[in-house]
Amino acid sequence: SPGATNGLAINFNALASTNWTLATYGSITGSFNTNLFAINTAATNGTAGFANSFTGTFGIATNGSSLLLTYSVGGGSSSIWSGTSGNLSTIGITNDSNLTYTGAGGNVTNNAQVTSLSGVTYSNTAGSYNFSGNDITNGSGGIVNNSSSSQTVSLNLTLGANQAFYAASGNLNVSGSIANAGNTLSIAGANSTTLGGIISGSGGLTKTGSGTATLSAADTFNGTTAITGGTLILSSGASLASTNINVGSGSANQGILNVSAVAPFTIATNQTLSGYGSIIGDVLVNGNLTPGLPSVMGFSNNLTLGSTATTTISVAGLGGAGATNGYSQINVLGNYQAGGALVIQITGGVVYNDSTQKGLFNIFNVTGLLSGNYTNVTVSGDYNGTLTYYALNQTWQEWNLASSDPFATNNYVGINMNSGLLTVIPEPQDLVIFGGIVSGAVLFYRRRKAHKANGV
């Protein structure tokens, strides 16, 4: 129309199947012919047009006395359930269609009518439904709840493509088992999603959005679990077999993993806990702990590193904890029991490009009790070597590590187990400049020089 303007629709999500009411009549009678309607998403008058990018399909449908504009992510036809309870066969839905609920709610059974759907959508008018019955393979349209009512899907699912379970306006409860078939399942939306059945397969699970997702089963899928927004909760009896559990993807998307119902949450020897976010609940690491960079990985409760654990800390510059040009840090509000191997990766080179630069890095910060010790500490990257533990000042330290920096051939690297302070100095003769900050390191450096002078 002449008054239309070109631009982005603010209430449109290209990843979620949905529908809009175009008009409501007293009644719609006779045969409805969708071919009488043309849907144009391009600008035709030079000013008006639909500027959003999308890969789904728009269509026209009726629901009772209402005329609807539908959008299906899966690209298949859209079949609308406008009633309450009943068997899916009553609407004549076919395989690979998008099933859209618009009615008052009820129990709907897939009585072997379909074996596959392109997606399942609950419109903003839908009441609370329970979708049960025969198993289905669900397509890229995923499951989208645009209704404020809670929805339940209790049949078993196989993922036919990467997809999202999107709790946009109301909660989702998927209680059947989920075979991901190598695909990635994203849990999105501002509301709560509960996955009650076992998730299996080689695909991964990604938690996005501000809402919460709760896992209630001992899941066996081994793809990556990534929490880039909101909270992922493990209820009592739940577990993760993912080889990589990544909490957060950066300073803006930190994410939370809540394992307080699991005592303790254990990272097995073949698993890696990595990322930038926060973990609530006691954690035992027997595998790999890799905060990454930039990263401050926070533990709200106790952290225990087992004898088989390997902790990797990254240092890339003199910036602060969590900064891109800084270093990764482990921040424990409870008790911290050290154990296993510690690997310190020092990279970037620019940090130590002359003999006047030094680095102090608080690589672990503990509010509660600090106990235990690492079994060995190695340094890699710009410096390479193995540190030696000195019980007198509780410091792992070493001099003259192999270095790629020509100004740092007579270097010092040490970590104090009381403070968590990592000290890196390219030239030990500059220790005097550091004064009392590293007095323990100075003491041991002088002792080492004395030992060498005496042939020890």
C-alpha positions in Angstrom: 0.0 0.0 0.0 1.1 3.6 -0.5 1.5 4.0 3.3 3.8 0.9 3.7 7.5 1.2 4.6 10.4 -1.0 3.8 12.3 -2.5 6.7 12.8 -5.4 9.2 9.8 -6.9 10.9 10.5 -6.8 14.7 8.2 -9.7 15.6 9.6 -12.2 13.1 12.0 -15.0 13.9 13.3 -16.8 10.8 14.2 -19.9 12.8 10.7 -20.4 14.3 7.5 -21.5 12.6 4.5 -19.4 13.5 1.3 -17.8 12.2 -0.5 -14.4 12.3 -4.2 -13.7 12.2 -5.0 -11.5 9.2 -8.7 -11.3 9.7 -11.6 -12.8 11.8 -15.0 -13.2 10.3 -18.4 -14.2 11.6 -17.9 -17.5 9.7 -16.0 -19.0 6.8 -18.1 -21.2 4.6 -17.6 -23.1 1.4 -14.4 -24.4 -0.1 -11.3 -22.4 0.8 -8.8 -21.9 -2.1 -5.3 -20.7 -1.1 -4.5 -20.2 -4.8 -6.6 -17.1 -4.7 -3.9 -15.4 -2.5 -0.5 -14.2 -3.5 2.2 -13.6 -0.9 4.9 -11.1 -2.0 7.9 -10.5 0.3 9.7 -8.2 -2.1 9.4 -4.5 -2.7 7.0 -3.8 -5.6 6.4 -0.1 -5.3 9.9 1.1 -4.7 9.4 1.8 -1.0 7.6 -1.2 0.6 9.1 -4.6 1.2 9.9 -7.3 3.7 13.6 -6.9 4.5 14.1 -9.9 6.8 16.2 -12.9 5.7 14.4 -16.2 5.8 14.6 -19.8 4.5 11.1 -21.0 5.4 7.8 -20.8 3.5 4.9 -18.5 3.9 1.3 -19.6 3.3 -2.4 -18.9 3.9 -4.6 -21.0 6.0 -7.9 -20.8 8.0 -8.6 -21.6 11.6 -12.2 -21.6 12.4 -13.4 -18.2 11.4 -10.0 -16.7 11.2 -7.7 -16.2 8.2 -4.0 -16.9 9.0 -0.7 -16.0 7.5 1.6 -19.0 8.3 5.3 -19.4 8.3 6.9 -22.8 8.3 10.6 -23.2 8.8 10.7 -26.8 7.6 9.4 -25.7 4.2 6.6 -28.3 4.2 2.9 -27.6 4.2 1.3 -26.4 7.4 -1.4 -28.5 9.1 -3.4 -26.8 11.8 -4.9 -28.4 14.9 -7.6 -26.1 16.1 -9.5 -28.5 18.3 -8.9 -29.9 21.8 -8.2 -33.6 22.2 -8.1 -36.3 19.5 -6.1 -38.4 17.1 -3.8 -36.6 14.6 -5.4 -38.5 11.7 -8.6 -36.4 12.0 -6.9 -33.4 10.2 -5.4 -35.6 7.5 -1.8 -34.4 8.1 0.9 -35.9 6.0 4.6 -36.6 6.5 7.0 -33.7 6.5 4.2 -31.1 7.3 4.5 -28.5 10.0 2.0 -29.2 12.7 0.6 -26.0 14.2 -1.6 -25.9 17.3 -4.0 -23.0 17.6 -6.9 -24.4 19.8 -7.8 -24.4 23.5 -5.6 -27.3 24.5 -5.9 -31.0 25.1 -4.3 -34.4 24.5 -3.3 -35.0 20.9 -2.2 -38.5 19.8 -0.1 -39.4 16.8 -2.0 -42.6 15.9 0.6 -43.7 13.3 -0.7 -40.9 11.0 2.8 -39.5 10.4 6.4 -40.7 11.0 8.0 -37.3 10.2 7.2 -33.6 10.7 9.1 -30.6 9.5 8.4 -29.0 12.9 5.8 -28.4 15.6 4.5 -24.9 16.4 2.2 -23.6 19.1 0.6 -20.4 18.1 0.1 -17.5 20.5 -3.6 -18.5 20.8 -2.9 -22.1 21.7 -3.9 -23.5 25.1 -1.8 -26.2 26.8 -1.4 -29.4 24.8 0.1 -32.9 25.4 1.4 -34.4 22.1 1.9 -38.1 22.5 1.7 -41.4 20.5 4.0 -42.9 17.9 7.6 -41.8 17.4 8.4 -39.2 14.9 11.4 -37.7 13.1 11.3 -33.9 13.5 12.8 -31.6 11.0 14.6 -28.2 11.0 11.5 -26.4 12.2 12.1 -27.8 15.7 9.5 -27.2 18.4 8.4 -23.6 19.0 6.1 -22.4 21.7 4.7 -19.0 20.9 1.9 -19.4 23.5 2.0 -18.3 27.1 0.7 -21.8 28.0 3.1 -24.6 28.8 3.3 -27.4 26.2 4.3 -31.1 26.6 5.7 -33.4 23.9 5.8 -36.9 25.4 6.4 -39.0 22.2 10.0 -40.1 21.3 11.8 -38.0 18.8 14.6 -38.4 16.3 16.2 -35.2 15.0 16.1 -35.1 11.2 18.2 -31.9 11.1 19.9 -29.3 13.3 17.0 -27.6 15.1 15.9 -25.5 18.1 13.4 -26.2 20.8 12.3 -22.6 21.3 10.4 -21.6 24.5 9.5 -18.2 23.1 6.5 -17.2 25.2 5.8 -20.3 27.4 7.5 -23.3 28.9 8.3 -26.6 27.0 8.4 -30.1 28.5 9.8 -32.7 26.2 9.6 -35.9 28.2 10.3 -38.6 25.5 13.7 -39.8 24.4 15.7 -37.8 21.8 18.0 -39.5 19.3 19.9 -36.6 17.8 21.3 -38.7 14.9 24.4 -36.6 14.8 22.5 -33.3 14.7 22.8 -30.3 17.1 19.9 -29.5 19.3 19.6 -25.9 20.5 17.5 -24.9 23.5 16.4 -21.3 23.1 14.0 -18.7 24.4 13.4 -16.7 27.5 11.3 -19.4 29.2 12.0 -22.8 30.6 12.6 -26.1 28.7 12.8 -29.5 30.4 14.2 -32.5 28.6 13.1 -35.6 30.6 14.1 -38.4 28.3 17.6 -39.7 27.4 19.4 -37.8 24.7 21.6 -40.1 22.6 23.8 -39.8 19.5 26.9 -38.1 18.3 25.4 -34.7 18.0 25.7 -31.8 20.5 23.5 -29.7 22.7 23.6 -25.9 22.7 21.9 -23.7 25.3 21.1 -20.2 24.1 18.8 -17.4 25.2 18.1 -16.1 28.7 15.8 -19.0 29.8 16.7 -22.2 31.6 17.0 -25.7 30.3 16.8 -28.7 32.7 18.2 -32.2 31.8 16.6 -35.0 33.9 18.1 -38.2 32.5 21.5 -39.9 32.3 22.2 -38.6 28.8 24.5 -40.6 26.5 25.1 -38.2 23.6 28.8 -37.4 23.2 28.8 -34.3 21.1 29.7 -30.9 22.6 27.5 -29.3 25.3 27.8 -25.6 24.9 26.1 -23.0 27.2 26.2 -19.6 25.5 23.3 -18.0 27.4 20.9 -18.6 30.3 21.3 -21.6 32.6 21.6 -25.4 32.0 20.4 -27.4 35.0 21.2 -31.0 35.8 18.5 -32.5 38.1 19.2 -35.3 40.5 20.2 -38.5 38.5 21.1 -36.5 35.4 24.6 -36.7 33.8 26.5 -35.6 30.7 28.6 -37.8 28.5 29.8 -35.0 26.3 33.5 -35.1 25.6 33.6 -31.3 25.7 31.4 -29.2 28.1 31.8 -25.6 27.3 30.3 -23.0 29.6 30.1 -19.6 27.9 31.5 -18.3 24.6 32.9 -14.9 25.6 32.5 -12.0 28.0 29.0 -11.1 26.6 27.7 -14.7 26.6 28.9 -16.3 29.8 26.2 -18.9 30.6 25.6 -20.9 33.8 25.9 -24.6 34.5 23.9 -25.6 37.6 24.9 -29.0 38.9 24.0 -28.5 42.6 21.6 -31.5 42.5 24.5 -33.8 41.5 27.0 -34.5 44.3 29.6 -34.0 43.0 29.4 -33.3 39.2 32.3 -35.3 37.8 34.4 -34.6 34.7 35.6 -38.0 33.6 39.1 -38.7 32.3 37.8 -38.4 28.7 36.0 -35.2 29.2 37.0 -31.5 29.1 35.3 -28.6 31.1 36.1 -25.4 29.3 34.7 -21.9 28.9 34.0 -18.5 30.5 30.9 -18.9 32.6 29.9 -20.0 36.1 29.4 -23.5 37.6 27.0 -23.8 40.6 27.6 -27.0 42.7 30.5 -29.1 43.8 32.7 -30.2 40.9 35.3 -33.1 40.7 37.6 -33.0 37.7 39.3 -36.2 36.7 39.8 -35.1 33.1 40.7 -31.7 31.6 40.0 -28.2 33.0 40.6 -25.6 30.4 39.3 -22.1 31.2 40.5 -20.8 27.8 41.2 -17.1 27.0 39.8 -14.6 27.6 38.3 -16.3 30.6 37.5 -16.2 34.3 35.8 -19.5 35.1 33.8 -19.2 38.3 32.9 -22.0 40.7 30.3 -21.1 43.3 31.0 -24.1 45.5 33.9 -26.5 45.9 36.3 -27.5 43.2 38.4 -30.7 43.5 41.1 -31.7 41.0 41.7 -35.4 41.0 45.1 -37.1 40.5 44.3 -37.7 36.7 43.2 -34.1 36.1 45.1 -31.7 33.7 44.5 -28.0 34.2 45.6 -25.7 31.4 46.0 -21.9 32.1 46.6 -19.5 29.2 48.7 -16.3 29.5 48.7 -13.9 26.5 49.6 -10.5 27.9 49.7 -8.1 30.8 46.0 -7.4 30.7 43.8 -8.4 33.6 42.1 -11.7 34.4 39.7 -12.6 31.6 41.0 -10.0 29.1 41.9 -10.9 25.6 45.4 -9.7 26.2 45.5 -11.0 29.7 45.2 -14.5 31.3 42.7 -17.1 32.2 41.7 -17.5 35.9 40.0 -20.0 38.1 37.8 -18.3 40.7 36.6 -20.6 43.5 34.1 -19.2 46.1 34.2 -22.5 48.0 37.2 -24.8 48.8 39.8 -25.6 46.2 41.8 -28.9 46.3 44.6 -28.9 43.8 45.8 -32.1 42.1 47.0 -33.6 38.9 49.0 -31.8 36.3 49.1 -28.0 35.7 50.1 -26.7 32.2 50.8 -23.0 31.8 50.7 -21.8 28.2 52.5 -18.5 27.8 52.0 -17.0 24.3 52.1 -13.8 22.4 55.7 -12.9 22.7 55.0 -9.1 22.9 54.5 -9.4 26.6 58.2 -10.2 27.2 59.9 -8.4 24.3 62.6 -6.7 26.4 64.3 -7.3 29.7 62.3 -4.7 31.7 58.9 -6.4 31.4 57.6 -8.7 34.1 54.3 -10.5 34.5 52.2 -11.1 37.6 49.1 -13.3 37.0 46.7 -14.4 39.7 45.7 -17.7 37.9 43.6 -19.1 40.7 41.6 -17.1 43.3 40.2 -19.0 46.3 37.7 -17.7 48.9 37.5 -20.9 50.9 40.2 -23.3 52.0 43.1 -24.1 49.6 44.5 -27.6 50.0 46.4 -30.3 48.0 49.1 -29.7 45.3 49.7 -30.4 41.7 51.8 -33.5 40.9 53.7 -31.6 38.2 53.8 -28.2 36.6 55.0 -27.6 33.0 55.3 -24.4 30.9 54.8 -24.3 27.2 54.7 -21.7 24.4 57.2 -18.8 24.7 58.8 -20.7 27.6 59.2 -24.4 27.8 60.2 -26.6 30.7 59.2 -28.2 33.9 59.0 -26.4 37.2 60.3 -27.7 40.5 58.4 -27.5 43.8 60.1 -25.9 46.8 58.2 -26.7 50.0 59.8 -24.0 52.1 58.0 -21.2 50.2 55.3 -23.5 48.7 56.3 -22.4 45.2 56.7 -24.2 41.9 59.6 -22.4 40.1 62.5 -22.7 37.7 65.2 -20.6 36.1 66.6 -20.5 32.5 63.7 -22.2 30.8 64.0 -22.7 27.0 62.5 -19.5 25.4 61.7 -18.2 22.0 62.4 -14.7 23.2 66.1 -13.7 22.8 65.7 -11.2 25.7 64.5 -13.9 28.0 67.2 -16.6 28.0 67.9 -16.1 31.7 64.3 -16.2 32.8 62.3 -17.0 35.9 58.8 -18.6 36.1 57.2 -19.5 39.4 53.7 -20.0 40.9 53.0 -19.7 44.6 50.5 -22.2 45.9 49.3 -20.0 48.8 48.4 -17.0 46.6 47.8 -18.5 43.2 50.2 -15.9 41.8 52.2 -16.7 38.7 55.3 -14.7 38.2 57.1 -14.5 34.9 60.4 -12.5 34.6 62.5 -12.5 31.4 65.8 -11.5 33.2 66.4 -12.5 36.8 68.9 -9.7 37.3 65.9 -7.4 37.2 64.5 -9.0 40.3 65.8 -6.2 42.4 63.4 -3.8 40.6 60.6 -6.0 41.8 61.6 -5.4 45.4 59.5 -7.3 48.0 56.9 -8.4 45.5 58.8 -11.5 44.6 61.2 -11.7 47.6 60.7 -15.4 47.9 61.8 -15.8 44.2 64.8 -13.6 44.8 65.8 -15.7 47.8 65.7 -18.9 45.9 67.4 -17.4 42.9 70.3 -16.3 45.0 70.5 -19.7 46.7 70.6 -21.4 43.3 73.4 -19.1 42.2 75.3 -19.9 45.4 74.7 -23.6 44.8 76.0 -23.4 41.3 79.1 -21.4 42.5 79.9 -24.2 44.9 79.5 -26.8 42.2 76.1 -28.1 43.4 
